[in-house]
């Protein structure tokens, strides 16, 4: 997936992105040091854990993102949808 644009003020964009991650259902932020965020999202029915990792790329003003299931190979598009929801949350603020 393409990196997420953080907007004209990358610091503010990162803050909006972190807030959007924290608002995702069944998602817990495990680590957030200001440049790297790791969160765990649990599926609604079986409780499977997906990892969401985001790195703030200050040089480009974008956030590199990875969302992946810990188990299995097919997630019914849940991880892509999660990242696209974050992209949409950032776009609404611009």
Secondary structure as the mmCIF struct_conf table of DSSP 4:
data_model
#
loop_
_struct_conf.conf_type_id
_struct_conf.id
_struct_conf.beg_label_comp_id
_struct_conf.beg_label_asym_id
_struct_conf.beg_label_seq_id
_struct_conf.end_label_comp_id
_struct_conf.end_label_asym_id
_struct_conf.end_label_seq_id
HELX_LH_PP_P HELX_LH_PP_P1 UNK A 2 UNK A 3
STRN STRN1 UNK A 4 UNK A 5
BEND BEND1 UNK A 8 UNK A 9
HELX_RH_AL_P HELX_RH_AL_P1 UNK A 10 UNK A 23
BEND BEND2 UNK A 24 UNK A 24
TURN_TY1_P TURN_TY1_P1 UNK A 25 UNK A 26
STRN STRN2 UNK A 27 UNK A 32
BEND BEND3 UNK A 34 UNK A 35
STRN STRN3 UNK A 36 UNK A 42
TURN_TY1_P TURN_TY1_P2 UNK A 44 UNK A 46
STRN STRN4 UNK A 49 UNK A 57
TURN_TY1_P TURN_TY1_P3 UNK A 58 UNK A 61
STRN STRN5 UNK A 62 UNK A 69
BEND BEND4 UNK A 70 UNK A 71
BEND BEND5 UNK A 73 UNK A 73
TURN_TY1_P TURN_TY1_P4 UNK A 76 UNK A 77
HELX_RH_AL_P HELX_RH_AL_P2 UNK A 78 UNK A 93
#
